[in-house]
Amino acid sequence: MIFLKWKNPNYMKLIFATNNQHKTDEVRSAIKTQNVLEIITLREAGIDIDIPEPYSTLEENASNKSWTIYKLIKPNHFASGCFSEDTGLEVDELKGEPGVRSARYAGEDKSFDKNIDKLLHNLEGSKNRKAKFRAVISLIIDDKEHSFEGVCCGTIIERPRGEAGFGYDSVFVPDGAIHTFAEMDMIEKNKFSHRKKAIDKLVEYLSEGISA
């Protein structure tokens, strides 16, 4: 992995291709005990861009976002590379919906409340409330793309609980837990989080390169 020669051999800087502060906070929390990775936000990198998510899969959207930013930063070499993340909530009873349309389930305004209202309405009366969060990360370094996935299975409850988190966190209880994501602090959430699982795989990949 020759990319590790670009910067300090003990860690590397990556731009996170998102404008979502909630996701940035979660990713930084997930890696805070690691010493191999420093996250730079788009704002911190001086990049003002809203990248569209026009594709029908999480994988394609994540790839599009990371390649878009990588092409912008490559001439500057102030970071080793970049990564992006796309997450979807996939509900069994709804045949995988909202899926890739999770953020825009109830419209282009990306309203958390409207999305939850639509989800609960569509599940009204359903006995099967099984669902899973799936996070896909696209990492690009040295002109090569690497993908990592994290999954968290759980259940959609009938009404929201909790004030923390974002998106569908207030109606999702992960398997093995009694609280919704929105009732958990970051430490507890990271024990179950799909995003944490994907980030762990990314960090493991980087760590193997450092020790090689």
N, C-alpha and C positions, 0 to 999 in steps of 0.2 A: 504494500500500500504506500506508494511513493508520496501520496498527498501529505503524509505526516512530516515530510521534510520542509513543507512550506513555512511552518510556524514553530513555536516552542514545542519540543518533543513530548512534553508532559501534558499538554492540553491543546485544544484547537478552538477556533472561533467559527461559529456557523450562524448565518442569518436565518431566522425563522420567518418564512414567507406568509405572514398573517397580519391582519389588523385587529384581530380579536384579542383583547387584553385578557379575557378570562382564560383563553387557551394558553397564552404566554405565561400567565401566573401558574397554571397547572404544570406546564412543562418545566419551568424553573424550579418548582417545588419537587418535581419528580427527579431532577438531577442534582439537587443541592448537596447531596452527600458524595457526589462523584467529583473527581478532579481532572476529568478528561475533556470537558466541554463547557464553553462559554456561549451563551445565547445572546445574539444581537437582534433586536426587533427592527422592523422596517423603518420605524420612526427614528430609532437611534442610528440607523445607517443612512438617514437622509433620503429615504425612498418613499415617495408619496404616490402610491398606486393602489387601485382597487382591482384585484384580479378576478375576472369572471369565473364561474363554475358551471360551464355549459354542458358538461358531459353526463352520460347516463350511469357512470360507475364512480365510486370513491377513488379507485385507483387512477382513473384518467384525470379526474379533477386535481388530485394531489400532484400528479406528474406535471400537469400543465402549470400549476402555481410554482413549483420548484424550478422548472426549466425557465419560466419567465423571469424570475429573479436571478437565477444563475447567469443568464445571458447579460443581465445588467451589471452584475458585480465582477464578472470574470476579468475584464480589462484592468480593474483596480487592485485586485489581490489583497484587499484589506481584510478579507475573511477567507477561510479555507474552502468554503462552499456554502451550500444552503440546504434547507429542508422545508417541507411543507407537510400539512396534515389535513385530512378530510375525514369527518366522522358522520356516521349515520345511525339512526335508531331503526332497527328492523323488528317489526312486530309480527308474530306468527299468524295471528288471526287475520291480519290485513295483508297477508302474502308478501311480507317484507317492507311494506310502507311504514313510515315515510321514506326510509332509506336515504338515497342520495339527495332527496328533496327535503330532508329534515329541517334545514334552516328556513326553507321557503314553503313549508307544508300548507300554510294558510294564506300565502301571498308573498309578494316580493318585498314587503316591508320588514320581513324577518322578525315578526313579533313573537316573543316567547309565549306570551299569554294566549294569543290567538292560535298558535300551533298546538298548545296543550288542550285548549278547548275543542279544537277539531279532532284531535286524537281521542280524547275521552268520549266525544260524541260518537265517533265511528266505532268505539269499543263498547258502547252502551248495551248492556244485557249479555255481553259475551262472557263465557266461563273460561275461555282460554285467553289469558292475559300475559302469556310468556313473550319475552322480547329480549333483544340483545343490542348493546352498543358495539359498533365495530369501528375502530380507528385504523386508518392507513397512512403511513408516513412514507414520503418520497424524499430520499437523500441524494444529492448530487455533489460529487467531488471528482476532480480530475476528468471531467466530461463523461463520467459514468453514473448511472442511476442505480440506487439500491432501495428496495422496498421492505417495510416492516409492518406487521399487523398485530393489533391487540383487540381482544374480544372480552366483553363482560356480559354474562347472561343474567337475566333477572325477570322481574314482574312489573307490569304497569298497574298501579293502584287506582282506585276509583276517584280520588280527589287529591289535589296537591297538598304536600306537607313539607315545611321547611322554607327557609329564606336564603340559604346560601346557594352557591352554584349558579348554573345558567342552563338555558335550553330546556330539556325535559327532565332535569335533575329532580324536580320536586314530585314527579309521579313515578320515578323508577327506583325500585328496591333491588339491589343486586342479590343474587343467590348467596346464602350464607349470612345475610345481614338482616337487621330488623328496621333499620332507618333508610330513608331515601337518601340519595346523593346530596340533596339540598339540606338535609339535617346533619350532615357529617362535616367535620373540619377537614382540612386538606390531608392531614396525617391518616385519618380513618379512610377517607375516600381513596387514597393511593394504595390501600390494601386490596382494592377491588378494581380500580380504574382501568378501562380499556386503553386510555391514552398513556397511562403509566406503563402498562405492559408493552406497548409499542415503543415507547421511549427507552425502556430497559433493553430491548433488543438492539436499538440504535447505539446505545452507550456500550453494550457488550461488543458490538462490531468495531466501534472505534477503539475500545480498550485492547482488543486483540491485535489491532494494527499497531498500537503503541508498544506493546510488549514483544511484537515480532522482531 
